[in-house]
Amino acid sequence: MAPNPRRVRIFLKEKGIEIPYEQISIMEDEHKSEDFTKRNPGQRVPVLVLDDGTYIAETVAICRYFEELQPSPALFGTGPLERAIVEMWNRRMEHGLFFHVAQHFRHLNPNMAGLEVPQVKEWGEANAPKAVECMEILDAQLASSAYVAGANYSIADITAMVAIDFLKPAQLNVPENLTNIARWHEELSARPSAEA
């Protein structure tokens, strides 16, 4: 149920790549086991385990690995300019929207107390307006663009969609006046990959 593994699953579904999954329960501290910590000392999901024993952690790194293996459809863009634009918007969505929604959730939800030590209520609350600021930037971009980074669906859309979906458990909302986000989110939610 964690949002970062979902980002990878959506990415792989868009690529048409199927891989086996092993579920790790962060609520039961399975990510803190000795075995998992060897795979990712940061104790975060997801982690990709390759046949040769290599471990790749971090959502975008895992997605980049699969983009290199199977470049089409190009979810990181094509050509230097488009790749840079996709990278720029993905970072904006990851660090400007997704991060603030997650911090709001992790510092205010009592169920996260064991994962976010210490929980700082004031920090959680401070992240809500920062998330709204980023949504306003996203809405303005979507006023003239079909997708977050331009004319083509990309990893920036995946990151932004998962962040918008994560508003619900974080008990936040997209402001009603941001109608471009509503249109874009409805279209993306209809894609088969959104169910991944």
N, C-alpha and C positions, 0 to 999 in steps of 0.2 A: 504493500500500500504506500510505501515511501515514494515521493515524487521523482527523485533522481533515477531510480531503476525504471520508472515508467517512461522517462524521456528516452532511455536506451531502447526499450521495447517498441515505442512508437517509431523511432528512427529505423530499427531493423525491419519493422512491418512495412514502412515506406520503401525500403530497399528490397523487400521480398526475401529477406534472409531469415532462416530459422535456425535457432541454436537451443540446446537444452538449458533449462534454468534450475537453479537450486535456491529455494527460498531461505532467507536468513531473517529470523525474527529479532528486530531491534528492541521490541518491547520485552523480550525474554533475554536480552543481553547476549544473544548468540554472536553478535558482531564484536563482542569483547573477549571471545574465546581465544585461547592460545593459537589454535589453528588459523582462525580468521585473521588475527592480528599479524601473523606471519605473511598473510596475503596482502593485507593493507594495514600498516602500522597506525594509520589515521582512524581506523575502526569505523569506516563509513562504507555504505553501499551506494552503487554497485561495484563489483570487482569482476573483471573478465579473466578467466583461467584458460590459457591456451594449452594445446596438446603437449607442447614441449615443457610445460611447467611454468611458463612466464605468467606473471600476474600484471594486469593493467587496471589501475584504479582511476577514478575521476570520470565522470559522465562524458565530457567532451572528448577526452583522450580515447575512450572506448569507441565513441562514434567516429572519430577521425581514423582509427584503425580500420573500421569497416568501410569507410569512404575510400580509403586507399586500396582495399581489397576489391571493392566493387564501386567504381566511380559513378555509375549510372543507376538511378537518377542522381544527379549531383545535388546533395543536400548542404554542401559547404560552398556552393557557387562554382562557376566556371570562369576561367581567366582571372588575371590579377585584380582587376577592379571589383568584379562581382564577389570574389572571395574575400576581399578586404571589407566590402560593405556588409556581407553576411557576418563576418567576424565582429565587426563593429556593433551591429544590431544584436547579435547573440550575447555579446558581453553586456550591452545595455540591459537586455532582458534578464540576464543571469544576475548581474551585480546591482541593477537598479530596481528590478521588480521582484524576481524570484527570491533574492536574498532578504529583502525587507518583509515580504509576506511570510517567509519561513521564520525569520526572527520574531515577528509578531506572534506567530503560532507557538514557537518553542518556548517563548518566555511568558506566555499568558495561559497556555493550556495546562491544567494541573496534571494531566496524564504524561506530560513531557518533563516533569520535575526530575525524574531519574536520568534523563538524557541531557538535560541542559542544567548543569550545576555550575554556579548558582543561577536560578531563574531570577531575572531582574525585571520586575513588572514595569518600571518606568521605561526601560529600554524597549520592551515589547510594545508599549503604547507609542513610543516615539517613532516606531517604524511604520505605523499606519499612514501618516501623511506623506512619508517618503515613497511608499508604494503608490499612493494616489498621484503624486508628482510624475512618477514614471508612467502610470497609465495615461496621464494627459499627454505625455510625449508620444506614447504609442498610438493613441487615438488620432493625434495630429498627423502622424506618419501614415496611418491607414486611411486618412481622408483622400490621399492621392495615390495610394499604392494597394494593390490587391493583397500583398503579403507583407510581412514585417520588413523584409530587406529588399523589397522591390517586386518585380513581376513574377518571381518564381518562389514556390514553397521551399523553405529551408529549415535548417536546425534552429534558426531564430524563431520561427513559428512554433516549433515544438516546445522550445523553452518558454516562450510567452504563453502558449496555451496551457501548459502544465501549471505555470504560475497562476494564471487566471482561474483554473480549476481548483487550485490550492487555496483560493480565497475563501471557499465555503468552509472547510474545516478550521480555517483561521478566523472565521466569523467576520469577514470583511466582504465588501461588495464593490463591483464596478459602479462608479457614479452614473446615474441615469442619463446624464447629458453626454456621456461618451458613447455615442451611438455607432461610431465606426468600429469600436472594439466589439460591440454586440453583434454587428453584421459579420465581421471576420470570425468571431468565435463560433457563431452558429454554423458557418460554412466549414470551418475546420472540424468541428464536433461531428459533422456528417461524414467525414472521411473514415474509412474502415480502420485505419491505424489508430484513431482516437480511442478505440476500445481496448487497445493493447495494455 
